[in-house]
């Protein structure tokens, strides 16, 4: 009986200590934090850190290694599921029940043809932690954004989307890159890449754009890159087509250049998954270089492959 009482005391004491510890690094916030209709005006010059703290008013931590993040927890928020590009552990339920760490991912400036100035402030969400640890190889960083337009000496938030999709590894998303896909129409790309310890890293290109009232992925290009492989490797680039008269959602040309070498069947060198355009050649040849050119066009709600990919081989052995 004494053992049972002792166990209960230790359990209650531990929970109390955990609760106190949690309160020291996770600030409780209201569910209005996720309201996409929120309004926000900030003065020029635009301060990304102060602005992010207004959007996510948690407890901010500054560490010497430039690891700056805002910890917060929302007890009244209703979590929603968001896709993780890794597709290993399913969707991410956000906000996380254990709390959220929000970091600035990137701040992008651009102007339209009329000289109007805009900012895209991107942030990365991961599980809240007092030390700012970002763990789990196959957990992506959940990306969100806020778009601001300049009006005189004020930056006014025009759209706010706390979360979109998770990309990357160890809860850290790759940084987005701005791309113009039409007349005064801008989107951004993210190059997701991941793989097991010591194994090849496969890359996928995502195009995220404002469509149907929200930012969402509208193009996915698999086989965009391969790295960390002893013999084979490839990488890609994209070009937006501007000569076909399309005003919005212009076509993309994806060019993939690489080398395939048959694996030596050693512990560190095993066969990799190759793009389907070179799969037949890989079955009969030990080594070759290749270039693949594919065209993607916007159809309905997403970009899809159009026409037949053009493939060129060289240095075949």
FENRAUR-V882410 format. One record per residue. N is the residue number from 1. OMEGA is omega as a letter, one per 20 degrees, with the letter a starting at -180 (* if undefined). NEAR is the number of other ideal C-beta (glycine too) atoms within 10 Angstrom. D_CENTER is the distance of its C-alpha to the mean C-alpha in Angstrom with 1 decimal. Layout:
n:N omega:OMEGA near:NEAR d_center:D_CENTER
n:N omega:OMEGA near:NEAR d_center:D_CENTER
This chain:
n:1 omega:r near:5 d_center:53.3
n:2 omega:r near:6 d_center:52.8
n:3 omega:a near:7 d_center:49.8
n:4 omega:r near:8 d_center:48.2
n:5 omega:r near:9 d_center:48.7
n:6 omega:a near:10 d_center:47.3
n:7 omega:a near:10 d_center:44.2
n:8 omega:r near:10 d_center:43.6
n:9 omega:r near:10 d_center:44.1
n:10 omega:a near:10 d_center:41.6
n:11 omega:r near:10 d_center:39.1
n:12 omega:a near:10 d_center:39.6
n:13 omega:a near:10 d_center:39.6
n:14 omega:r near:10 d_center:36.4
n:15 omega:r near:10 d_center:34.7
n:16 omega:r near:10 d_center:36.1
n:17 omega:r near:10 d_center:34.9
n:18 omega:a near:10 d_center:31.4
n:19 omega:r near:9 d_center:31.5
n:20 omega:r near:9 d_center:32.8
n:21 omega:a near:11 d_center:30.3
n:22 omega:a near:15 d_center:27.4
n:23 omega:a near:12 d_center:28.9
n:24 omega:a near:10 d_center:29.0
n:25 omega:r near:19 d_center:25.2
n:26 omega:r near:21 d_center:23.8
n:27 omega:r near:18 d_center:25.0
n:28 omega:a near:12 d_center:25.7
n:29 omega:r near:19 d_center:24.5
n:30 omega:r near:12 d_center:25.5
n:31 omega:r near:12 d_center:23.7
n:32 omega:a near:11 d_center:23.9
n:33 omega:a near:18 d_center:20.8
n:34 omega:a near:21 d_center:18.7
n:35 omega:a near:11 d_center:21.1
n:36 omega:r near:10 d_center:19.4
n:37 omega:r near:7 d_center:22.8
n:38 omega:r near:14 d_center:23.0
n:39 omega:r near:9 d_center:24.6
n:40 omega:r near:14 d_center:24.2
n:41 omega:a near:11 d_center:26.1
n:42 omega:a near:17 d_center:25.8
n:43 omega:r near:10 d_center:28.2
n:44 omega:j near:12 d_center:27.9
n:45 omega:a near:7 d_center:27.0
n:46 omega:r near:17 d_center:23.5
n:47 omega:a near:14 d_center:22.5
n:48 omega:a near:15 d_center:18.8
n:49 omega:r near:13 d_center:19.5
n:50 omega:r near:11 d_center:22.3
n:51 omega:r near:20 d_center:20.5
n:52 omega:r near:24 d_center:17.6
n:53 omega:r near:15 d_center:20.5
n:54 omega:r near:15 d_center:22.1
n:55 omega:a near:18 d_center:19.2
n:56 omega:a near:25 d_center:18.8
n:57 omega:r near:14 d_center:22.3
n:58 omega:r near:24 d_center:22.1
n:59 omega:a near:17 d_center:23.5
n:60 omega:r near:17 d_center:22.2
n:61 omega:r near:16 d_center:22.4
n:62 omega:r near:9 d_center:22.9
n:63 omega:a near:10 d_center:23.3
n:64 omega:a near:5 d_center:24.9
n:65 omega:a near:6 d_center:22.0
n:66 omega:r near:6 d_center:20.0
n:67 omega:a near:14 d_center:18.2
n:68 omega:a near:14 d_center:18.3
n:69 omega:r near:26 d_center:17.0
n:70 omega:r near:23 d_center:18.3
n:71 omega:r near:23 d_center:19.5
n:72 omega:r near:23 d_center:20.5
n:73 omega:a near:21 d_center:21.6
n:74 omega:a near:24 d_center:22.5
n:75 omega:a near:10 d_center:25.4
n:76 omega:r near:10 d_center:26.0
n:77 omega:r near:18 d_center:22.6
n:78 omega:a near:8 d_center:22.2
n:79 omega:r near:13 d_center:19.0
n:80 omega:a near:13 d_center:17.1
n:81 omega:r near:11 d_center:15.1
n:82 omega:a near:19 d_center:11.5
n:83 omega:r near:17 d_center:10.3
n:84 omega:a near:21 d_center:8.6
n:85 omega:r near:21 d_center:8.1
n:86 omega:r near:19 d_center:10.5
n:87 omega:a near:10 d_center:13.1
n:88 omega:a near:12 d_center:15.3
n:89 omega:r near:11 d_center:16.0
n:90 omega:a near:10 d_center:15.3
n:91 omega:r near:13 d_center:13.5
n:92 omega:r near:25 d_center:12.6
n:93 omega:a near:11 d_center:15.4
n:94 omega:j near:20 d_center:14.6
n:95 omega:a near:27 d_center:16.3
n:96 omega:a near:17 d_center:17.0
n:97 omega:a near:14 d_center:20.8
n:98 omega:a near:11 d_center:21.0
n:99 omega:a near:21 d_center:19.4
n:100 omega:r near:27 d_center:16.2
n:101 omega:a near:28 d_center:15.3
n:102 omega:r near:24 d_center:13.4
n:103 omega:r near:20 d_center:12.7
n:104 omega:r near:16 d_center:12.4
n:105 omega:r near:23 d_center:9.4
n:106 omega:r near:19 d_center:11.2
n:107 omega:a near:17 d_center:14.2
n:108 omega:r near:18 d_center:15.1
n:109 omega:r near:12 d_center:18.6
n:110 omega:r near:13 d_center:20.2
n:111 omega:r near:11 d_center:23.4
n:112 omega:a near:14 d_center:24.8
n:113 omega:r near:7 d_center:28.1
n:114 omega:r near:6 d_center:30.1
n:115 omega:r near:6 d_center:28.9
n:116 omega:a near:12 d_center:26.9
n:117 omega:a near:15 d_center:24.3
n:118 omega:r near:17 d_center:20.8
n:119 omega:r near:20 d_center:18.0
n:120 omega:r near:19 d_center:14.3
n:121 omega:a near:22 d_center:13.4
n:122 omega:r near:22 d_center:9.8
n:123 omega:a near:25 d_center:9.5
n:124 omega:r near:25 d_center:7.9
n:125 omega:r near:28 d_center:10.0
n:126 omega:a near:27 d_center:11.7
n:127 omega:a near:19 d_center:15.2
n:128 omega:a near:25 d_center:17.9
n:129 omega:a near:18 d_center:20.1
n:130 omega:a near:15 d_center:23.0
n:131 omega:r near:9 d_center:22.2
n:132 omega:a near:17 d_center:18.5
n:133 omega:r near:13 d_center:17.9
n:134 omega:a near:19 d_center:14.5
n:135 omega:r near:10 d_center:15.6
n:136 omega:a near:15 d_center:15.2
n:137 omega:a near:13 d_center:14.1
n:138 omega:r near:15 d_center:12.7
n:139 omega:a near:22 d_center:10.8
n:140 omega:r near:30 d_center:7.0
n:141 omega:a near:23 d_center:6.0
n:142 omega:a near:28 d_center:6.2
n:143 omega:r near:29 d_center:5.2
n:144 omega:a near:23 d_center:8.7
n:145 omega:r near:22 d_center:10.9
n:146 omega:r near:21 d_center:14.7
n:147 omega:a near:18 d_center:16.6
n:148 omega:r near:24 d_center:20.0
n:149 omega:a near:15 d_center:23.1
n:150 omega:r near:16 d_center:25.9
n:151 omega:a near:12 d_center:29.3
n:152 omega:r near:7 d_center:32.0
n:153 omega:a near:8 d_center:31.2
n:154 omega:r near:13 d_center:28.7
n:155 omega:a near:23 d_center:24.9
n:156 omega:a near:14 d_center:24.5
n:157 omega:a near:19 d_center:21.4
n:158 omega:r near:13 d_center:21.3
n:159 omega:a near:16 d_center:18.4
n:160 omega:r near:19 d_center:16.3
n:161 omega:a near:17 d_center:13.6
n:162 omega:a near:25 d_center:12.8
n:163 omega:a near:19 d_center:10.0
n:164 omega:a near:21 d_center:8.4
n:165 omega:r near:22 d_center:6.2
n:166 omega:a near:24 d_center:4.9
n:167 omega:r near:27 d_center:3.5
n:168 omega:a near:25 d_center:6.1
n:169 omega:a near:21 d_center:9.4
n:170 omega:r near:15 d_center:11.7
n:171 omega:a near:23 d_center:9.4
n:172 omega:r near:16 d_center:7.7
n:173 omega:r near:26 d_center:4.3
n:174 omega:a near:21 d_center:5.7
n:175 omega:a near:15 d_center:7.2
n:176 omega:r near:21 d_center:7.3
n:177 omega:a near:12 d_center:10.8
n:178 omega:r near:14 d_center:13.3
n:179 omega:r near:17 d_center:15.4
n:180 omega:a near:14 d_center:18.6
n:181 omega:r near:23 d_center:19.2
n:182 omega:r near:16 d_center:22.5
n:183 omega:a near:12 d_center:25.1
n:184 omega:r near:13 d_center:23.4
n:185 omega:a near:15 d_center:20.4
n:186 omega:r near:17 d_center:17.1
n:187 omega:r near:22 d_center:13.6
n:188 omega:r near:21 d_center:10.5
n:189 omega:r near:20 d_center:9.0
n:190 omega:r near:24 d_center:6.0
n:191 omega:a near:19 d_center:7.9
n:192 omega:r near:23 d_center:6.9
n:193 omega:r near:20 d_center:10.1
n:194 omega:r near:20 d_center:12.0
n:195 omega:a near:18 d_center:15.6
n:196 omega:r near:10 d_center:18.5
n:197 omega:a near:6 d_center:20.6
n:198 omega:a near:8 d_center:22.5
n:199 omega:r near:13 d_center:21.3
n:200 omega:r near:18 d_center:19.7
n:201 omega:r near:15 d_center:16.0
n:202 omega:a near:19 d_center:15.0
n:203 omega:r near:20 d_center:12.4
n:204 omega:r near:17 d_center:11.0
n:205 omega:r near:22 d_center:10.3
n:206 omega:r near:22 d_center:8.7
n:207 omega:a near:23 d_center:10.5
n:208 omega:a near:21 d_center:9.7
n:209 omega:r near:22 d_center:13.1
n:210 omega:a near:16 d_center:15.5
n:211 omega:a near:15 d_center:17.6
n:212 omega:r near:7 d_center:20.1
n:213 omega:r near:9 d_center:19.6
n:214 omega:r near:11 d_center:15.8
n:215 omega:a near:20 d_center:12.5
n:216 omega:r near:17 d_center:11.3
n:217 omega:r near:19 d_center:10.3
n:218 omega:r near:20 d_center:13.7
n:219 omega:r near:23 d_center:13.6
n:220 omega:a near:15 d_center:12.6
n:221 omega:r near:22 d_center:14.4
n:222 omega:r near:11 d_center:15.2
n:223 omega:a near:22 d_center:17.0
n:224 omega:r near:23 d_center:15.4
n:225 omega:r near:19 d_center:16.2
n:226 omega:r near:25 d_center:18.1
n:227 omega:r near:14 d_center:18.7
n:228 omega:r near:14 d_center:20.6
n:229 omega:a near:22 d_center:23.3
n:230 omega:a near:14 d_center:27.0
n:231 omega:a near:14 d_center:28.1
n:232 omega:r near:22 d_center:25.7
n:233 omega:r near:18 d_center:22.8
n:234 omega:r near:24 d_center:21.2
n:235 omega:a near:14 d_center:18.8
n:236 omega:r near:20 d_center:18.1
n:237 omega:r near:11 d_center:18.1
n:238 omega:r near:17 d_center:18.1
n:239 omega:r near:12 d_center:20.8
n:240 omega:a near:14 d_center:21.1
n:241 omega:a near:15 d_center:24.6
n:242 omega:a near:12 d_center:26.7
n:243 omega:a near:7 d_center:30.2
n:244 omega:r near:8 d_center:30.3
n:245 omega:r near:7 d_center:30.9
n:246 omega:a near:16 d_center:27.8
n:247 omega:a near:9 d_center:27.2
n:248 omega:r near:11 d_center:23.8
n:249 omega:a near:19 d_center:21.0
n:250 omega:a near:20 d_center:22.5
n:251 omega:r near:18 d_center:22.4
n:252 omega:r near:22 d_center:20.2
n:253 omega:r near:13 d_center:21.8
n:254 omega:r near:20 d_center:19.9
n:255 omega:a near:14 d_center:21.9
n:256 omega:a near:23 d_center:21.5
n:257 omega:a near:15 d_center:23.9
n:258 omega:r near:20 d_center:24.8
n:259 omega:r near:16 d_center:27.4
n:260 omega:r near:26 d_center:28.3
n:261 omega:a near:19 d_center:30.8
n:262 omega:a near:16 d_center:32.1
n:263 omega:a near:16 d_center:31.3
n:264 omega:r near:11 d_center:34.2
n:265 omega:r near:8 d_center:33.7
n:266 omega:a near:8 d_center:33.6
n:267 omega:a near:7 d_center:31.6
n:268 omega:a near:10 d_center:28.9
n:269 omega:r near:15 d_center:29.1
n:270 omega:a near:13 d_center:28.6
n:271 omega:r near:13 d_center:27.9
n:272 omega:r near:20 d_center:24.3
n:273 omega:a near:12 d_center:23.0
n:274 omega:r near:19 d_center:23.7
n:275 omega:a near:21 d_center:22.8
n:276 omega:a near:11 d_center:25.4
n:277 omega:a near:17 d_center:27.0
n:278 omega:a near:22 d_center:28.3
n:279 omega:a near:11 d_center:28.9
n:280 omega:r near:11 d_center:32.6
n:281 omega:a near:15 d_center:33.3
n:282 omega:a near:19 d_center:31.7
n:283 omega:a near:9 d_center:34.2
n:284 omega:a near:7 d_center:37.2
n:285 omega:a near:15 d_center:36.4
n:286 omega:a near:11 d_center:35.5
n:287 omega:r near:14 d_center:33.8
n:288 omega:r near:18 d_center:32.7
n:289 omega:a near:15 d_center:30.4
n:290 omega:r near:22 d_center:28.7
n:291 omega:r near:14 d_center:27.0
n:292 omega:r near:20 d_center:25.4
n:293 omega:a near:16 d_center:25.0
n:294 omega:r near:22 d_center:23.4
n:295 omega:r near:17 d_center:23.3
n:296 omega:a near:22 d_center:21.1
n:297 omega:a near:17 d_center:22.5
n:298 omega:a near:22 d_center:21.4
n:299 omega:r near:11 d_center:23.5
n:300 omega:a near:7 d_center:23.7
n:301 omega:a near:10 d_center:20.2
n:302 omega:r near:14 d_center:18.1
n:303 omega:r near:22 d_center:18.5
n:304 omega:r near:11 d_center:20.7
n:305 omega:r near:14 d_center:22.5
n:306 omega:a near:12 d_center:25.9
n:307 omega:a near:10 d_center:28.9
n:308 omega:r near:9 d_center:29.4
n:309 omega:r near:15 d_center:27.3
n:310 omega:a near:12 d_center:29.4
n:311 omega:r near:16 d_center:29.7
n:312 omega:r near:10 d_center:31.8
n:313 omega:r near:13 d_center:32.9
n:314 omega:r near:9 d_center:34.8
n:315 omega:a near:9 d_center:36.2
n:316 omega:r near:13 d_center:36.8
n:317 omega:* near:8 d_center:38.7
